Amino acid sequence: RGYLKNGDKTYLRVVDYKSGAKQFSLDDIERGLNTQLLVYLFSLWKSENSSFCRSLAGEGGELLPAGVLYTGARAADVTEDRPIGREEALDEAAKKIPRSGLLLRDETVLRAMEKTLAGRYIPVEVKKDGTFKKNSEPSLASLAEMGQLVHRLEEVICRIGGDNDCAGDLFTSTEGQLVCLLQVFQQLQRRKADRRGI
């Protein structure tokens, strides 16, 4: 399931299952590469008035991003020098499946994705003292950082579209429908035409 309900808040997560390993990188986003997961997530987040998003959030509910995740779709091979049980084999296989992404720095949301936060299902682990391990930090962002990333991604998309002066809000739907990538670029083209008086 790609969402979590917590009171009046609904957290959305977009997962892309890959046949091979895929590394999430903010540097790629800056270069306009591999933006699709964030475009999907931010389009849902900012299209909260669409009928689909309202059905997820419920009356008066709020939609928030839980994050994006690349995860391996193939079971990993497990080879051991000694006999192991089914549960141990499953645990070892899960550890070998590549996972990478950007997730909301909210322990309740993260524990809904993986109860133990041991890095088995998401690229986040906690130490015994409850703090995040250093290798988890690149995979975490606060809600404010997610909001900043929305604006940064809009700037990148504007740059790709050849419009360095666009005003943002590319992910907000005015028709009450979900925003798709095509609509984002169509909106960008309309703005450019409006400024040129076409």
MARGUKOL-916943 format. One record per residue (C-alpha): x negated, y negated, z; residue number from 1; residue in one letter. Coordinates in steps of 0.1 Angstrom, whole numbers. Layout:
// residues N
<logu east="X" north="Y" up="Z" k="NUM" r="A"/>
...
***
This chain:
// residues 198
<logu east="0" north="0" up="0" k="1" r="R"/>
<logu east="-14" north="-34" up="-9" k="2" r="G"/>
<logu east="2" north="-54" up="19" k="3" r="Y"/>
<logu east="5" north="-55" up="57" k="4" r="L"/>
<logu east="33" north="-70" up="77" k="5" r="K"/>
<logu east="24" north="-86" up="110" k="6" r="N"/>
<logu east="54" north="-105" up="125" k="7" r="G"/>
<logu east="64" north="-131" up="100" k="8" r="D"/>
<logu east="31" north="-129" up="81" k="9" r="K"/>
<logu east="25" north="-106" up="51" k="10" r="T"/>
<logu east="-11" north="-100" up="42" k="11" r="Y"/>
<logu east="-19" north="-90" up="5" k="12" r="L"/>
<logu east="-49" north="-69" up="-6" k="13" r="R"/>
<logu east="-58" north="-62" up="-42" k="14" r="V"/>
<logu east="-77" north="-29" up="-48" k="15" r="V"/>
<logu east="-95" north="-19" up="-80" k="16" r="D"/>
<logu east="-103" north="18" up="-82" k="17" r="Y"/>
<logu east="-135" north="23" up="-102" k="18" r="K"/>
<logu east="-149" north="55" up="-117" k="19" r="S"/>
<logu east="-184" north="42" up="-109" k="20" r="G"/>
<logu east="-199" north="18" up="-83" k="21" r="A"/>
<logu east="-189" north="-19" up="-86" k="22" r="K"/>
<logu east="-204" north="-46" up="-65" k="23" r="Q"/>
<logu east="-183" north="-76" up="-56" k="24" r="F"/>
<logu east="-204" north="-108" up="-59" k="25" r="S"/>
<logu east="-196" north="-144" up="-53" k="26" r="L"/>
<logu east="-225" north="-153" up="-76" k="27" r="D"/>
<logu east="-206" north="-135" up="-104" k="28" r="D"/>
<logu east="-175" north="-156" up="-96" k="29" r="I"/>
<logu east="-195" north="-188" up="-99" k="30" r="E"/>
<logu east="-206" north="-176" up="-133" k="31" r="R"/>
<logu east="-170" north="-168" up="-143" k="32" r="G"/>
<logu east="-176" north="-130" up="-142" k="33" r="L"/>
<logu east="-155" north="-104" up="-125" k="34" r="N"/>
<logu east="-129" north="-129" up="-114" k="35" r="T"/>
<logu east="-98" north="-107" up="-121" k="36" r="Q"/>
<logu east="-93" north="-94" up="-85" k="37" r="L"/>
<logu east="-94" north="-129" up="-70" k="38" r="L"/>
<logu east="-71" north="-142" up="-98" k="39" r="V"/>
<logu east="-46" north="-115" up="-89" k="40" r="Y"/>
<logu east="-49" north="-121" up="-52" k="41" r="L"/>
<logu east="-47" north="-159" up="-54" k="42" r="F"/>
<logu east="-18" north="-158" up="-80" k="43" r="S"/>
<logu east="2" north="-137" up="-55" k="44" r="L"/>
<logu east="-8" north="-159" up="-26" k="45" r="W"/>
<logu east="1" north="-191" up="-43" k="46" r="K"/>
<logu east="32" north="-178" up="-60" k="47" r="S"/>
<logu east="49" north="-173" up="-27" k="48" r="E"/>
<logu east="82" north="-187" up="-41" k="49" r="N"/>
<logu east="85" north="-159" up="-67" k="50" r="S"/>
<logu east="112" north="-134" up="-61" k="51" r="S"/>
<logu east="86" north="-106" up="-59" k="52" r="F"/>
<logu east="66" north="-125" up="-32" k="53" r="C"/>
<logu east="97" north="-135" up="-13" k="54" r="R"/>
<logu east="107" north="-98" up="-12" k="55" r="S"/>
<logu east="74" north="-90" up="4" k="56" r="L"/>
<logu east="73" north="-118" up="28" k="57" r="A"/>
<logu east="110" north="-118" up="38" k="58" r="G"/>
<logu east="131" north="-149" up="46" k="59" r="E"/>
<logu east="109" north="-176" up="62" k="60" r="G"/>
<logu east="78" north="-153" up="61" k="61" r="G"/>
<logu east="43" north="-164" up="50" k="62" r="E"/>
<logu east="21" north="-147" up="25" k="63" r="L"/>
<logu east="-17" north="-146" up="32" k="64" r="L"/>
<logu east="-47" north="-130" up="15" k="65" r="P"/>
<logu east="-61" north="-99" up="32" k="66" r="A"/>
<logu east="-88" north="-96" up="5" k="67" r="G"/>
<logu east="-100" north="-78" up="-26" k="68" r="V"/>
<logu east="-117" north="-45" up="-27" k="69" r="L"/>
<logu east="-135" north="-24" up="-53" k="70" r="Y"/>
<logu east="-135" north="13" up="-43" k="71" r="T"/>
<logu east="-147" north="45" up="-60" k="72" r="G"/>
<logu east="-119" north="66" up="-75" k="73" r="A"/>
<logu east="-140" north="98" up="-76" k="74" r="R"/>
<logu east="-146" north="122" up="-47" k="75" r="A"/>
<logu east="-182" north="122" up="-37" k="76" r="A"/>
<logu east="-202" north="154" up="-37" k="77" r="D"/>
<logu east="-213" north="167" up="-3" k="78" r="V"/>
<logu east="-242" north="190" up="1" k="79" r="T"/>
<logu east="-254" north="202" up="34" k="80" r="E"/>
<logu east="-281" north="227" up="45" k="81" r="D"/>
<logu east="-258" north="241" up="71" k="82" r="R"/>
<logu east="-221" north="251" up="71" k="83" r="P"/>
<logu east="-198" north="223" up="79" k="84" r="I"/>
<logu east="-160" north="221" up="86" k="85" r="G"/>
<logu east="-134" north="205" up="64" k="86" r="R"/>
<logu east="-131" north="173" up="85" k="87" r="E"/>
<logu east="-168" north="168" up="86" k="88" r="E"/>
<logu east="-170" north="173" up="48" k="89" r="A"/>
<logu east="-142" north="148" up="42" k="90" r="L"/>
<logu east="-160" north="123" up="65" k="91" r="D"/>
<logu east="-193" north="127" up="47" k="92" r="E"/>
<logu east="-176" north="124" up="13" k="93" r="A"/>
<logu east="-157" north="92" up="24" k="94" r="A"/>
<logu east="-190" north="76" up="35" k="95" r="K"/>
<logu east="-205" north="82" up="0" k="96" r="K"/>
<logu east="-176" north="65" up="-19" k="97" r="I"/>
<logu east="-188" north="30" up="-30" k="98" r="P"/>
<logu east="-168" north="1" up="-16" k="99" r="R"/>
<logu east="-173" north="-36" up="-20" k="100" r="S"/>
<logu east="-152" north="-66" up="-17" k="101" r="G"/>
<logu east="-142" north="-98" up="2" k="102" r="L"/>
<logu east="-118" north="-94" up="31" k="103" r="L"/>
<logu east="-101" north="-117" up="56" k="104" r="L"/>
<logu east="-121" north="-121" up="88" k="105" r="R"/>
<logu east="-92" north="-111" up="110" k="106" r="D"/>
<logu east="-97" north="-80" up="132" k="107" r="E"/>
<logu east="-60" north="-71" up="133" k="108" r="T"/>
<logu east="-58" north="-72" up="95" k="109" r="V"/>
<logu east="-91" north="-53" up="91" k="110" r="L"/>
<logu east="-81" north="-26" up="116" k="111" r="R"/>
<logu east="-48" north="-21" up="97" k="112" r="A"/>
<logu east="-71" north="-12" up="67" k="113" r="M"/>
<logu east="-94" north="10" up="88" k="114" r="E"/>
<logu east="-86" north="16" up="124" k="115" r="K"/>
<logu east="-122" north="23" up="136" k="116" r="T"/>
<logu east="-140" north="-3" up="114" k="117" r="L"/>
<logu east="-168" north="22" up="108" k="118" r="A"/>
<logu east="-173" north="14" up="71" k="119" r="G"/>
<logu east="-154" north="45" up="59" k="120" r="R"/>
<logu east="-126" north="28" up="39" k="121" r="Y"/>
<logu east="-137" north="-8" up="38" k="122" r="I"/>
<logu east="-172" north="-24" up="37" k="123" r="P"/>
<logu east="-169" north="-36" up="73" k="124" r="V"/>
<logu east="-184" north="-22" up="105" k="125" r="E"/>
<logu east="-184" north="-33" up="141" k="126" r="V"/>
<logu east="-211" north="-28" up="167" k="127" r="K"/>
<logu east="-204" north="-12" up="201" k="128" r="K"/>
<logu east="-200" north="-47" up="215" k="129" r="D"/>
<logu east="-172" north="-54" up="190" k="130" r="G"/>
<logu east="-191" north="-79" up="168" k="131" r="T"/>
<logu east="-194" north="-73" up="131" k="132" r="F"/>
<logu east="-226" north="-57" up="119" k="133" r="K"/>
<logu east="-249" north="-79" up="99" k="134" r="K"/>
<logu east="-243" north="-59" up="67" k="135" r="N"/>
<logu east="-206" north="-66" up="70" k="136" r="S"/>
<logu east="-209" north="-104" up="69" k="137" r="E"/>
<logu east="-211" north="-108" up="31" k="138" r="P"/>
<logu east="-177" north="-90" up="29" k="139" r="S"/>
<logu east="-159" north="-113" up="53" k="140" r="L"/>
<logu east="-143" north="-147" up="48" k="141" r="A"/>
<logu east="-120" north="-168" up="70" k="142" r="S"/>
<logu east="-87" north="-181" up="58" k="143" r="L"/>
<logu east="-102" north="-215" up="53" k="144" r="A"/>
<logu east="-130" north="-200" up="32" k="145" r="E"/>
<logu east="-104" north="-181" up="11" k="146" r="M"/>
<logu east="-87" north="-215" up="5" k="147" r="G"/>
<logu east="-120" north="-230" up="-5" k="148" r="Q"/>
<logu east="-126" north="-201" up="-28" k="149" r="L"/>
<logu east="-92" north="-207" up="-45" k="150" r="V"/>
<logu east="-103" north="-242" up="-54" k="151" r="H"/>
<logu east="-137" north="-231" up="-65" k="152" r="R"/>
<logu east="-122" north="-204" up="-87" k="153" r="L"/>
<logu east="-99" north="-230" up="-103" k="154" r="E"/>
<logu east="-129" north="-251" up="-111" k="155" r="E"/>
<logu east="-147" north="-221" up="-127" k="156" r="V"/>
<logu east="-116" north="-213" up="-148" k="157" r="I"/>
<logu east="-113" north="-249" up="-158" k="158" r="C"/>
<logu east="-150" north="-249" up="-168" k="159" r="R"/>
<logu east="-145" north="-217" up="-188" k="160" r="I"/>
<logu east="-115" north="-233" up="-205" k="161" r="G"/>
<logu east="-136" north="-263" up="-215" k="162" r="G"/>
<logu east="-119" north="-287" up="-191" k="163" r="D"/>
<logu east="-142" north="-300" up="-164" k="164" r="N"/>
<logu east="-116" north="-326" up="-153" k="165" r="D"/>
<logu east="-86" north="-304" up="-145" k="166" r="C"/>
<logu east="-68" north="-310" up="-112" k="167" r="A"/>
<logu east="-65" north="-274" up="-98" k="168" r="G"/>
<logu east="-32" north="-258" up="-87" k="169" r="D"/>
<logu east="-36" north="-233" up="-115" k="170" r="L"/>
<logu east="-23" north="-205" up="-94" k="171" r="F"/>
<logu east="9" north="-222" up="-83" k="172" r="T"/>
<logu east="40" north="-213" up="-103" k="173" r="S"/>
<logu east="65" north="-240" up="-111" k="174" r="T"/>
<logu east="91" north="-216" up="-125" k="175" r="E"/>
<logu east="94" north="-194" up="-94" k="176" r="G"/>
<logu east="77" north="-165" up="-112" k="177" r="Q"/>
<logu east="44" north="-147" up="-105" k="178" r="L"/>
<logu east="15" north="-164" up="-121" k="179" r="V"/>
<logu east="-6" north="-142" up="-145" k="180" r="C"/>
<logu east="-40" north="-150" up="-160" k="181" r="L"/>
<logu east="-25" north="-159" up="-193" k="182" r="L"/>
<logu east="-2" north="-184" up="-176" k="183" r="Q"/>
<logu east="-33" north="-199" up="-158" k="184" r="V"/>
<logu east="-50" north="-205" up="-191" k="185" r="F"/>
<logu east="-18" north="-217" up="-208" k="186" r="Q"/>
<logu east="-14" north="-242" up="-180" k="187" r="Q"/>
<logu east="-50" north="-253" up="-184" k="188" r="L"/>
<logu east="-44" north="-258" up="-222" k="189" r="Q"/>
<logu east="-11" north="-278" up="-215" k="190" r="R"/>
<logu east="-30" north="-302" up="-192" k="191" r="R"/>
<logu east="-57" north="-307" up="-217" k="192" r="K"/>
<logu east="-31" north="-315" up="-244" k="193" r="A"/>
<logu east="-12" north="-338" up="-221" k="194" r="D"/>
<logu east="-43" north="-359" up="-214" k="195" r="R"/>
<logu east="-51" north="-361" up="-251" k="196" r="R"/>
<logu east="-15" north="-372" up="-258" k="197" r="G"/>
<logu east="-7" north="-342" up="-280" k="198" r="I"/>
***
